[in-house]
Amino acid sequence: MEYIDNILFAVLLGAGGFLFAKNIGKIRRNILLGRDVELSDNKSLRWKTMIRVALGQSKMVTRPVPAILHFFVYVGFIIINIEVIEILIDGVAGTHRVLSFLGPLYTFLIATFEVLALLVLAGCLIFLARRNVVKLKRFISKDLDGWPRSDANYILITEVLLMSAFLFMNAADRNLQIAGHAHYHEISASAFPISGLLAPMLSGLEPSSLVFVERFTWWFHIVGIIAFLNYLPYSKHLHILLAFPNTYYSNLKNKGQFTNLESVTTEVKAMLDPSFTPPPPPETPQRFGAKDVQDLTWKQIMDSYSCTECGRCTSSCPANITGKLLSPRKIMMSVRDRADDIGKNMDANGGTFQDDGKSLLGDYITPEELWACTSCNACVQECPVNIDPLGIIVDMRRYLVMEQSASPTELNMMMTNIENNGAPWQFSPADRLNWANEE
């Protein structure tokens, strides 16, 4: 029975790691439902973009208050979890604070972790207040109704609990060190600047009770981290991991530069150059534009899984601001929901997708949403992880126009005028300069 805790820890760690890898594998499969796209060019610029945007949080600073709070939570939570290295060693080997032999460096690290834990706590509490008390407009939008709104709160509450457990673990540990309890060798008091303030709250407890508090919070901290890790694949907080590859594979072209459909380009070249030899057609004819997620690129699906649901895109969208149905955030959430549903369908059918009579267009995203877009790129500009909702909107519009001839009447009239008159107005080119002759 001496090693029961170590065995239990190893089993828990192995099971958590296996489950996380399995769920991440499903996310990867869902992303790869999309068409292939070449994004391996200009590697140096891609690395710079990832470091600047994902690691450096450069696009967050347009809104300074949440940027500072997010920086505290992001940096604090990541750095504090460096301590997980020590917890892993202690959990498997049955040691306690195995890295304390680092002396002054260990003291500095623990003290830094505690200060950061306090900043994470403060940031999460303020974020909770912004969502649930202040109720900022972009957090009470109807596209967050249900699970998305709860998801954000669950994560913030979890981080508050984990940081509190970390600080109270250190507070109990400190009291046991002072009492000279076996297994708790003394470390410099300067290592505990925050938990040292909490230690008096536990001073009336017996050593056995202190050991219980320390062990309980230790287990709560590590089990919480493993649970948090396995919650990520079901949460918008998957962006913690996907922000890095998503920004690396950013669209490096100028904003507003549309991609050309290869089939259409081939037709135009054939019309303009009689000597042009078109490539052989693909075995399976490609759809014009996108009706379902399989018609999107894998990068567009990765965008949807990288979405933080922060709502910056929607709050800056002129169509949404004027009361139209479009919400770029909802577009990305719908793509992710459809990819998830297809993945579940494949899981239930031995890895093969069985037609469920649904599609992204119509069942998840309506034409009204798509045609409300002004193509201004405000959503692309605002996104802190370089997501491109406009690319998805344009591809789905292409399907409506080129496959279903379902463009709005106003657009059809404009296209007809351009075809007949060389201009979007409904008058003859010969009359174009009549206005200049008017007195």
N, C-alpha and C positions, 0 to 999 in steps of 0.2 A: 504493500500500500504506500510505500515511501515515495514512489515515483508516479502515483496516480495523477497528480496535477500536471506533470510534464507530459504524460501520455495523452491526457485529455486535451491539453493545449495543442500538441502535435496533430491530433485527429481533427480538432476544430480548424486549425490553420490549413491542413491539407484539404478538408472538405470545402472550406471557404474559397481557397485558391482554385479548386476544381470547378466549383459552381460558377465562379467569376469568369474563368476561361471559357466555359461552355456558353454562357450568355453573351460574352463578347464575340464568340464565334458566330452566334446567330445574328448579331448586329452586323458583323462583317458580311455574312451571306446576304442580308437584306440590302446592304449598300451595293453589293455587286449584282443585284438584280438589274441595275441600270446599264445603259450602253457604255462601251469603252470610250474614253476620250484621252488624248495625249496631253499630259501636263508635266512632262519631265524636262522641259526646256529651261534655260536660264537658271540653273541650280543656285548660283550665288545670290541672285536677287530673291529667289524663293526662301533661302535660309535667312536672309536679312529681313524679309517680310515676316517670317514666323517669329524671329527673335524680337522684332519691333512691336508687332501687333499682339501675338499670343503671350510671349514672356514679358515684354515691356508694357503691355496694356495701353499702348499709345492712343487708341481710339476711345478709351474710357474718359480721357481728360476733358472732353468737350462738355461734360457735366461734372464739375469738380467735386461736389459733395459725395455723390455715390462712388465716384472714382477713388477718393481717399478711403472711404469705408470698405470698398471692395478690395483695395490694395491691402488693407489690414487683414481682412478675412483670408484673402488669397495667399499672401506671403506667410501670415501667421499659421494658418492651417497646414500649409505645405512644410514649413520649417519645423513646426512642432512635431510633425510626424516623422522627423528624422529620429526622434526618440524611440520610434517603433523598432528600430534596429536593435536597441538595447533590450526592449521588451521581448523581442523574438528570441534573442540569445538567452535572456533570463528564463523565459517560458519553457524553452526546450531543455536547457541545462540545469534548471533549478537554482540558478544564482540570483543575486539581488544587486542591482546597480553595478553590473559587471564592468561598465566603462568608467567607473569612478577612479580607476587607477590613472586616468588622464590628469588628475589633480586640478590645477587652476583652470585648464581648458574646460574640464567637465563642469566646474563651478560656473564659468562664464556661459556655457551652453545652456545649462538648466535655468540660470537666471534670465537669459534671453528668451528661452521658451516660455517662461512664466509671464514676462512682460507682453510677449506676443499673444499668449493665451488671453490675457486681460483685454487686449485690443480686439481680438476675435470676438470675445464675449460682447464688448461694447458695440462692435459693428453689427453683429447678428441681432442684438436687441433693437438697435435703431432701424435695421432693415425690417424687422417684424412690425415695428411701430409704423413705418412708412406704408406697409402693405395693409395693416389691419386697423390702425388708429387714424392716421392721417388720410389713408386711402387715396393715394395718388391715382390720377385718372388712368394711367396706362396699366395699373395693377388691378383695377376693378372692371376692366373691359369684359364684355360677355364672352369673348373668345377664350377667357381663362376660367370660365365657370366649371365647377366640378373638380376633377382630379388635378388639372394644372395648378389651380390656386392652392389646393391642399399640399401638393408636392413641394412647392416653394416653402410653405410653412413647416412641413415635416423636416426638411433639410436644415433650416435655420434653427429649429428647436433641437434637432440632433446635435448640431455643432455647439449650441449652448450647453447641452448636457455633457458632451465629451470634454469641453474645456473646463467645465465645473468639476467633473470627475478627476481630471488631471491635476487641478489645483488642490482639491481636497485630498487626493492621494499623496501629494507632496507634503501637505500640512500634517497628515497622520504620520507619515514617514519621519518628518522632522521631530515630532513629539517623541516617537519611539527612539530616535537617535539620541535625543537629550536624556531619555530615561535609561539609556544603555542597554536596551533590549537586544537579545541575541538576534543575529542576522541583519541588524540595522546599524551598520557602522557609521560613525558620525562623519558628516560632510560639512564644509564651511557654511555658516549661516547666510553668507552673501549669495549662496546659490538659490535661496528661497525668498526673494524680495516680496512676492505677492502671497504665496502660501504661508509665509511667516506671519502675515497679518491675520490669516485665517486660523492658524494653529491654536490661539487662545480659546477659540470656540470649541475645541476638542480637548482642552486641558483637563476637564473633569472626568474623562473616561479612563477606565481601567486599561492596563496594557493589553489585555485580551480583546477588549472592545476596540482599541486603537488598531490592533492587528487586523480585526475583522473589517474595519473601515478602510484600511490601507489595501487589503486584499480584494475587498469588494469593488472599490473604485479602480484598482489595477485591472481586474477582470472586466469590469464595465467598460473601461477605456479600450482595451484590445478587442473585446467582442463587438463593441460599438463600431470600431474602425473596420472590422471584417464585415459587419452587417452593412455599414455605409458603402463599402466597396461593392458588395453584391446588390445594393439598391441602385447604384449608378446606371446599370443598363436599362432600368425601368423609369429613369428620371431625366428631366431636362439637365440635370447636373452632370450628365455624361460629357458635357462640354469641357469639364475639367481635363478630360483626356483628349477629346477630339479637336479641341481648339488648335492644338499644335499641328497635326496633319492637315486640318482644314485650311489653316492660314498658309501652310507651305504650298498647298495646291491651289492657291488663290488664282483668280483670273487676272493675269498681268496686263491684259489689253486695256486700252483707254475705255473709261466708262461710257456707255452708250454705243460702243462698237458691237454690232450684232454679228452672230455667226451665220454663215451661209450654208444652206442645205446642199450637200454634194450633188444630189440628183438634179436640183434646179440649176446649179452652176453648170453641170454637164449639158443640160438642155440648151442653156444660153450660149455656151461655147459652140455647140453643134450648129446653132442657128447663125452665129456670126462668122464661123469659119467652116466652109464646106469640106476642108481637108482634115478637120478634127476627127480623130478616131475615139469614140467614147469607150470607156472601160466596160468589160462585160458586166451585165446586171447581176446583183446578188441573188443567191438561190431563193432567199426569202425576201420579197419586196419590203422595203422599209416604209414605215408610216411617215407621212408628212406631219411634223410637229409631234406633240405628246398628248396621248389620251390617258395613259396609265403610267405608273412609276417605271415600268419596264422600258418606256419610251424616253425617259429622262436619262441623263448620264449618271454614272456612279458618283461623280462629284456633287451633282445636284441633290442626290439622296443623302450623301454625307453632310451636306449643308443642313438638311432637315434634322439630322441627328445631332448636329453641333449647335443647334439653336438654343440660346439661353433663355428664351421667352421673356427677355427684358422689356420688350415693347418699344425700344428706341425707334425701330423702323416704322411701326404703326403711328407713334406719336409725331413723327416728322412727315408722314405721308399726306400730301395735300388732298388726295381723294378722301382719305379717312377723316381728315380734319373738317372737310365740308359735308360730312354726314353720309358719304357713300358707303357701300357695303364692304369695300375692300379693306382688308387688314393684312399687310405683308407677313406679320407674325402668324396669323391664322393660316396663311398659305403654306408656310413651312411646317406648321404643326399638322396640317392635313396630309402633306406628303409623308411625314413620318408615321402618322396613323395608318395610312394606306399601306406603307411598306411593312409595318408591324402586322397588319391583318393578313397580308400575303404570306409573310413568314409563318404565322400561326396556321394558315391554311396548308402550307407545305409540311409543317410539323405533323399535322393531323392526317396527311396523305402520303406518308413515307418519303417526304422530300420532293414531291412533285406537286406543282400548283394545279388545283382543280378550279375551273372557271366558276366564280361565285356570282356571276351576273352583275358585278359592280365594276366601277372604274373610278380613277381619280377625278376625272372630269364628269361632273354631274352628281355623283354620290358624295363627294368630299369637297369639291370646289365647283362653284357655279359659274356659268358664263358671265353673269352680272358682275361678279367680283373681278373677273379678268378684264372686262372692258372698262371698268372704272379706273384702271391704272393709266396714268399720264406718261409713263416711261421716263420719269424725271430722274430716276436713280437716287432719290433721297434715301430710300431704304438701304441701298447698297452702301452709300456713303456713311450712314449712321451705324451700321452693324459693327459691334466691337470685335467680331471674329470673321469678318469678310465674307459673310453669307450673301448670296445673290438671288433674292426672290424674283427680281425682274426677269432673269434668264428663264425661270420656270414659267412665268406668266406669258412671256413671248412665245415659248415653245407650245404652250397650250392654245394660245391664240392662233398660231400657225395651223394647228389641227382643225380648229373651228373654221378657218378661212379656206384652207386648201383641201381638206377632206370632207367637210360638211357644208361648205358655202354658207356658213352661218354667221357672217359678220353683220354688224348693225346696219340699218338702212342708211344712216348718215355716212358711214364709211363706204358702203357700196356706191353711193352717189358720187362721193369724192373720187373713188377709183375710176368710175365711168367717165367723169369729167377729165381726169388726167389722161385716160386712154384716148378720148375723142378730141380734147381741146388742148392737151399739153399743160394743163393747169387745173387746180382744184375747183375753179369757178365755172359756172354753167353759162359761158358765152364763148363765142367764136374767137380764135386767136387773132383774126383780122380786126376785131373790135377792141383788142387789148389796150390800145393807146388812145381810145376815144376820149378818155377823161382829160387828156392833155390838151385837146382841142376845145374843151368847154370854156366859155368865157364867164 
